[in-house]
Amino acid sequence: MRFGGTPYPRRVLLAGALSLLAGSASGADAAQGELDVVLHGSGGTEVVGKLRIGPSFMLTLVSAVPAREAWVQSLIKRMNGETTLQLDAPPPPGAPRFALASQPIGRGDPRFGEAMRQELRKYYDVELR
């Protein structure tokens, strides 16, 4: 389900949030800071909630705009249910020109936070700041 935005994924840098999404292989030392959930739409951006990233990159809702609370909760539930995500990767040597590639990343991998960030931005037009 997509809310707002363009039909094509856009890439953005996550100002300061990458350090919160990075963690050890177990994710046990992932930062406990709070991040804004920012929805990008055709009318601009809207902060729809705030979440906390815990051990193993599990998300917890801190607060949400009442009109968007159910949607943010469903997004958190969906992301917490993922055991593996795909992380964009360079194509293998000899791949056809303009080939796309990805790499499966398990929840225990320290790169899972980056994969989650890509998933949220690419498919849901959501940025964590």
Secondary structure, 3 states (H helix, E strand, C coil): CCCCCCCCCCCCCCCCCHHHHCCCCCCCCCCCCEEEEEEEECCEEEEEEEEEECHHHCEEEEEECHHHHHHHHHHHHHHHCCCEEEEEECCCCCCCCCCCEEEEEECCCCCHHHHHHHHHHHHHCEEEC
